[in-house]
């Protein structure tokens, strides 16, 4: 494990690229706004109130959401890959997304079983967020309960996948009894979206996100120890069961909150840790965690900028862009490297 190199130049470059991507992301949209007016809208007040509202109430919140989502999913993926020592593990292997999807399905598709009054009373922006949060939280409790009784880490991974299969089956039953309109609404939620979050919603998002991040930072020593095996970690006096619970809780808080507010967003959590390791040739999590955080934010801003289709009024589903842009890059890197660095 490389503990000597600090990668100062790489970090400075990532910070500069992040700032550049942020500016580009805010400048793109159906309305052409000059760069000086964009900065004026952010740091003061400009005469054109329409531009001011577009920048401060729509573009800037969406860019901030992209940064939180990209960095959060990247960190969650890194935690899961290290915990399970599996390069194909992502932030949603524990069934968190499936639980959130089930909660949303009960709200959107539930009217097929419980009647139209149920849907009319419940379907709203906050009800979807709350339903997704409750769904992911219930799955989290189930996984935490099981993990406290199971010693084998790989068994937790399999149990998480089984929870995902169970929730997917329930969603399929709900879909069968739902109308085309309800199915379309549920599918649109599944596309993922970084827009339509107010500053108050972003504040709630950020608070839960930071709790998960602080738990991740507190687990840096544990993560480094787990790379060398459970026996080595035990020899250092670490409580593996407690440490494992903290890592699972951190991942669930971050990934569950992201899914609740933006929908399920694929690829980022799986690929960002691998892409980061191509630049930072280290397994030291004190280096990898901040690097993944920055790299994830950059990639998400780039994907969101592409999704906006510069010069057009259309916006593509962010889920499609993350897969179409990212998957070929990962394939190319893996073919070039011929192996995964892990």
C-alpha positions as CSV (number, residue, x, y, z in Angstrom):
1,X,0.0,0.0,0.0
2,X,1.5,3.3,-1.1
3,X,1.5,5.6,1.9
4,X,4.2,8.0,0.7
5,X,3.0,9.6,-2.5
6,X,0.4,12.3,-1.9
7,X,-0.7,12.9,-5.5
8,X,-0.9,16.7,-5.0
9,X,-0.7,17.5,-8.7
10,X,-3.4,15.0,-9.5
11,X,-5.7,16.4,-6.9
12,X,-5.1,20.0,-8.0
13,X,-5.9,19.0,-11.6
14,X,-9.1,17.2,-10.5
15,X,-10.2,20.3,-8.5
16,X,-9.5,22.5,-11.6
17,X,-11.4,20.2,-13.9
18,X,-14.3,20.0,-11.4
19,X,-14.5,23.9,-11.4
20,X,-14.5,23.9,-15.2
21,X,-17.2,21.3,-15.5
22,X,-19.3,23.2,-13.0
23,X,-19.1,26.4,-15.0
24,X,-19.8,24.5,-18.3
25,X,-22.8,22.7,-16.8
26,X,-24.4,25.9,-15.4
27,X,-23.8,27.7,-18.8
28,X,-25.7,25.1,-20.8
29,X,-29.5,25.1,-21.3
30,X,-32.3,26.1,-23.6
31,X,-31.7,29.8,-22.7
32,X,-28.4,31.2,-23.8
33,X,-27.0,33.2,-20.8
34,X,-23.6,35.0,-21.1
35,X,-20.9,33.8,-18.7
36,X,-20.6,37.2,-16.9
37,X,-24.3,37.2,-16.2
38,X,-24.1,33.6,-14.8
39,X,-21.4,34.7,-12.3
40,X,-23.3,37.9,-11.6
41,X,-26.4,35.8,-10.8
42,X,-24.5,33.6,-8.4
43,X,-22.5,36.2,-6.5
44,X,-24.8,39.2,-6.7
45,X,-28.0,40.4,-8.5
46,X,-28.4,41.2,-12.2
47,X,-30.9,43.4,-14.0
48,X,-32.4,40.5,-16.0
49,X,-34.5,38.8,-13.4
50,X,-35.4,35.9,-15.7
51,X,-31.8,35.0,-16.1
52,X,-31.3,35.3,-12.3
53,X,-34.1,32.9,-11.6
54,X,-32.9,30.4,-14.3
55,X,-29.4,30.3,-12.8
56,X,-30.1,30.4,-9.1
57,X,-33.3,28.4,-9.0
58,X,-32.8,25.8,-11.7
59,X,-29.2,25.4,-13.1
60,X,-27.2,25.9,-9.9
61,X,-29.4,23.5,-7.8
62,X,-29.1,20.9,-10.6
63,X,-25.3,21.2,-10.7
64,X,-25.0,20.9,-6.9
65,X,-27.3,17.8,-7.0
66,X,-25.0,16.3,-9.7
67,X,-22.0,16.9,-7.5
68,X,-23.6,15.3,-4.5
69,X,-24.9,12.3,-6.5
70,X,-21.7,11.6,-8.4
71,X,-19.5,11.9,-5.3
72,X,-21.9,9.9,-3.1
73,X,-22.4,7.0,-5.5
74,X,-18.7,6.9,-6.2
75,X,-17.9,6.6,-2.4
76,X,-20.7,4.1,-1.9
77,X,-19.3,1.9,-4.7
78,X,-15.8,2.1,-3.2
79,X,-17.0,1.1,0.2
80,X,-18.9,-1.9,-1.2
81,X,-16.0,-3.1,-3.4
82,X,-13.7,-3.0,-0.4
83,X,-16.1,-4.6,2.1
84,X,-16.9,-7.5,-0.2
85,X,-13.5,-7.5,-2.0
86,X,-15.4,-7.8,-5.2
87,X,-14.7,-5.5,-8.2
88,X,-18.3,-5.9,-9.4
89,X,-19.9,-4.7,-6.2
90,X,-21.7,-1.4,-6.4
91,X,-23.7,0.8,-4.0
92,X,-26.9,-1.1,-4.6
93,X,-25.9,-4.7,-4.0
94,X,-27.5,-4.6,-0.6
95,X,-30.9,-4.1,-2.2
96,X,-31.2,-0.5,-1.2
97,X,-32.3,0.6,-4.6
98,X,-34.8,-2.3,-4.9
99,X,-36.3,-1.3,-1.6
100,X,-36.7,2.3,-2.7
101,X,-38.2,1.1,-6.0
102,X,-40.7,-1.0,-4.1
103,X,-41.7,2.0,-2.0
104,X,-42.2,4.2,-5.1
105,X,-44.1,1.3,-6.8
106,X,-46.5,1.0,-3.9
107,X,-47.3,4.7,-4.3
108,X,-47.4,5.0,-8.1
109,X,-48.6,1.5,-9.0
110,X,-50.6,0.8,-5.9
111,X,-53.8,2.2,-7.3
112,X,-54.0,-0.9,-9.5
113,X,-54.7,-2.9,-6.3
114,X,-56.0,-0.3,-3.9
115,X,-58.1,1.9,-6.1
116,X,-57.8,5.4,-7.7
117,X,-58.4,7.3,-4.4
118,X,-55.2,5.8,-3.0
119,X,-53.2,7.1,-5.9
120,X,-54.8,10.5,-5.8
121,X,-54.2,11.0,-2.1
122,X,-50.6,9.8,-2.1
123,X,-48.9,10.6,-5.4
124,X,-46.9,13.8,-5.0
125,X,-43.2,14.8,-5.1
126,X,-42.6,14.4,-1.4
127,X,-44.7,11.3,-1.1
128,X,-42.4,9.6,-3.7
129,X,-39.3,10.8,-1.8
130,X,-40.7,9.5,1.5
131,X,-41.9,6.2,0.0
132,X,-38.4,5.6,-1.5
133,X,-36.7,6.5,1.8
134,X,-39.0,4.2,3.8
135,X,-38.5,1.3,1.3
136,X,-34.7,1.6,1.4
137,X,-34.8,2.0,5.2
138,X,-36.8,-1.2,5.7
139,X,-34.4,-3.1,3.5
140,X,-31.5,-1.5,5.4
141,X,-32.9,-2.7,8.7
142,X,-33.3,-6.2,7.3
143,X,-29.7,-6.3,6.0
144,X,-28.3,-4.9,9.3
145,X,-30.3,-7.5,11.2
146,X,-28.9,-10.3,9.1
147,X,-25.4,-8.9,9.1
148,X,-25.3,-8.8,12.8
149,X,-26.0,-12.6,12.9
150,X,-23.8,-13.7,9.9
151,X,-20.0,-13.8,10.1
152,X,-19.4,-14.4,6.4
153,X,-19.2,-11.1,4.4
154,X,-20.0,-12.8,1.2
155,X,-23.2,-14.2,2.7
156,X,-24.4,-10.6,3.3
157,X,-23.8,-9.9,-0.4
158,X,-25.9,-12.8,-1.4
159,X,-28.7,-11.9,1.1
160,X,-28.7,-8.4,-0.3
161,X,-29.2,-9.7,-3.8
162,X,-32.0,-11.9,-2.6
163,X,-33.8,-9.0,-1.0
164,X,-33.4,-7.2,-4.4
165,X,-35.0,-10.2,-6.1
166,X,-37.9,-10.3,-3.6
167,X,-38.7,-6.6,-4.0
168,X,-38.4,-6.9,-7.8
169,X,-41.0,-9.7,-7.8
170,X,-43.4,-7.5,-5.8
171,X,-42.9,-4.6,-8.2
172,X,-43.7,-7.0,-11.1
173,X,-47.0,-8.0,-9.5
174,X,-47.9,-4.3,-8.9
175,X,-47.0,-3.6,-12.6
176,X,-49.3,-6.4,-13.8
177,X,-52.3,-4.7,-12.2
178,X,-51.4,-1.2,-13.2
179,X,-52.6,1.0,-16.1
180,X,-50.3,2.2,-18.9
181,X,-50.3,5.7,-17.5
182,X,-49.1,4.5,-14.1
183,X,-46.5,2.3,-15.6
184,X,-45.2,5.2,-17.7
185,X,-45.0,7.4,-14.5
186,X,-43.0,4.7,-12.7
187,X,-40.7,4.2,-15.7
188,X,-40.0,7.9,-15.9
189,X,-39.0,7.9,-12.2
190,X,-36.7,5.0,-13.0
191,X,-34.9,7.1,-15.6
192,X,-33.5,9.2,-12.8
193,X,-33.5,13.0,-12.7
194,X,-31.1,15.7,-11.2
195,X,-33.5,18.6,-11.7
196,X,-36.6,19.8,-9.8
197,X,-34.9,19.9,-6.4
198,X,-35.4,23.1,-4.4
199,X,-32.7,24.5,-2.1
200,X,-34.6,23.2,0.9
201,X,-34.7,19.7,-0.5
202,X,-31.0,19.9,-1.4
203,X,-30.3,21.0,2.3
204,X,-32.1,17.8,3.6
205,X,-30.3,15.8,1.0
206,X,-26.9,17.3,2.0
207,X,-27.4,16.7,5.7
208,X,-28.0,13.0,5.3
209,X,-25.3,12.8,2.7
210,X,-22.8,14.3,5.1
211,X,-23.7,11.9,7.9
212,X,-22.9,9.0,5.5
213,X,-19.7,10.7,4.4
214,X,-18.5,11.2,8.0
215,X,-19.2,7.5,8.7
216,X,-17.1,6.7,5.6
217,X,-14.2,8.9,6.7
218,X,-14.3,7.3,10.1
219,X,-13.9,3.9,8.5
220,X,-10.7,4.7,6.5
221,X,-8.5,2.6,8.8
222,X,-10.9,-0.3,8.7
223,X,-11.2,-0.1,4.9
224,X,-7.4,-0.3,4.5
225,X,-7.3,-3.2,6.9
226,X,-10.0,-5.1,5.1
227,X,-7.9,-5.2,2.0
228,X,-5.4,-7.4,3.8
229,X,-8.1,-9.9,5.0
230,X,-10.3,-10.3,8.0
231,X,-7.6,-12.1,10.1
232,X,-5.3,-9.1,9.6
233,X,-8.0,-6.7,10.6
234,X,-8.7,-8.8,13.7
235,X,-5.0,-8.8,14.6
236,X,-5.2,-5.0,14.8
237,X,-7.9,-5.2,17.4
238,X,-10.7,-4.1,15.1
239,X,-14.3,-5.1,15.8
240,X,-15.2,-6.5,12.4
241,X,-18.9,-6.9,13.1
242,X,-19.2,-3.3,14.3
243,X,-17.0,-2.0,11.5
244,X,-19.0,-3.9,8.9
245,X,-22.3,-2.4,10.2
246,X,-20.9,1.1,10.1
247,X,-19.8,0.7,6.4
248,X,-23.1,-0.8,5.4
249,X,-24.9,2.0,7.2
250,X,-22.8,4.7,5.5
251,X,-23.4,3.2,2.1
252,X,-27.2,2.8,2.7
253,X,-27.6,6.4,4.0
254,X,-25.8,7.8,0.9
255,X,-27.2,5.5,-1.8
256,X,-30.7,5.4,-0.3
257,X,-30.9,9.2,-0.1
258,X,-29.7,9.6,-3.6
259,X,-32.2,7.1,-4.9
260,X,-35.0,8.8,-2.9
261,X,-34.3,12.3,-4.3
262,X,-33.1,11.5,-7.8
263,X,-34.2,8.0,-8.7
264,X,-31.9,5.0,-9.4
265,X,-28.8,6.1,-11.3
266,X,-26.8,3.3,-12.7
267,X,-23.1,2.8,-13.6
268,X,-21.5,5.6,-11.5
269,X,-21.1,3.7,-8.3
270,X,-19.7,0.6,-10.0
271,X,-17.3,2.3,-12.4
272,X,-16.0,5.5,-10.7
273,X,-13.7,3.6,-8.2
274,X,-12.1,1.6,-11.1
275,X,-11.7,4.7,-13.2
276,X,-10.1,6.5,-10.3
277,X,-7.6,3.7,-9.7
278,X,-6.4,4.2,-13.3
279,X,-5.1,7.6,-12.2
280,X,-4.3,7.0,-8.6
281,X,-2.2,3.8,-8.5
282,X,-2.8,3.1,-4.9
283,X,-5.1,1.1,-2.6
284,X,-4.8,3.5,0.3
285,X,-8.3,4.7,1.1
286,X,-7.0,8.0,2.5
287,X,-6.1,8.8,-1.1
288,X,-8.9,7.0,-2.8
289,X,-11.8,8.4,-0.9
290,X,-11.2,12.1,-1.7
291,X,-10.1,11.1,-5.3
292,X,-13.3,9.1,-5.9
293,X,-15.3,12.0,-4.4
294,X,-13.9,14.5,-6.9
295,X,-13.9,12.1,-9.9
296,X,-17.5,11.0,-9.3
297,X,-18.6,14.7,-9.2
298,X,-16.8,15.5,-12.4
299,X,-18.2,12.5,-14.3
300,X,-21.7,13.2,-13.1
301,X,-21.4,16.9,-14.2
302,X,-20.2,15.7,-17.7
303,X,-23.0,13.2,-18.0
304,X,-25.6,15.9,-17.0
305,X,-24.1,18.4,-19.5
306,X,-24.4,15.8,-22.3
307,X,-27.9,14.9,-21.2
308,X,-29.0,18.5,-21.7
309,X,-28.2,18.3,-25.5
310,X,-26.6,21.7,-26.0
311,X,-28.6,23.9,-28.3
312,X,-31.8,21.9,-27.8
313,X,-34.8,22.1,-25.5
314,X,-34.7,18.4,-24.9
315,X,-33.1,16.7,-21.9
316,X,-32.2,13.0,-22.1
317,X,-32.7,10.6,-19.1
318,X,-29.5,10.8,-17.0
319,X,-29.6,7.1,-16.4
320,X,-29.1,6.5,-20.1
321,X,-26.2,8.9,-20.4
322,X,-24.3,7.5,-17.4
323,X,-24.4,4.0,-19.1
324,X,-23.9,5.1,-22.7
325,X,-21.0,7.4,-21.8
326,X,-19.4,5.4,-19.0
327,X,-19.7,1.7,-19.9
328,X,-17.6,1.9,-23.1
329,X,-14.9,3.8,-21.2
330,X,-14.7,1.1,-18.5
331,X,-14.6,-1.6,-21.2
332,X,-11.8,0.2,-23.0
333,X,-9.8,0.7,-19.8
334,X,-10.2,-2.9,-18.7
335,X,-9.2,-4.2,-22.2
336,X,-6.2,-1.9,-22.1
337,X,-5.2,-2.8,-18.6
338,X,-6.1,-6.5,-19.1
339,X,-7.0,-6.7,-15.4
340,X,-8.8,-4.8,-12.7
341,X,-6.6,-3.1,-10.1
342,X,-8.1,-4.1,-6.8
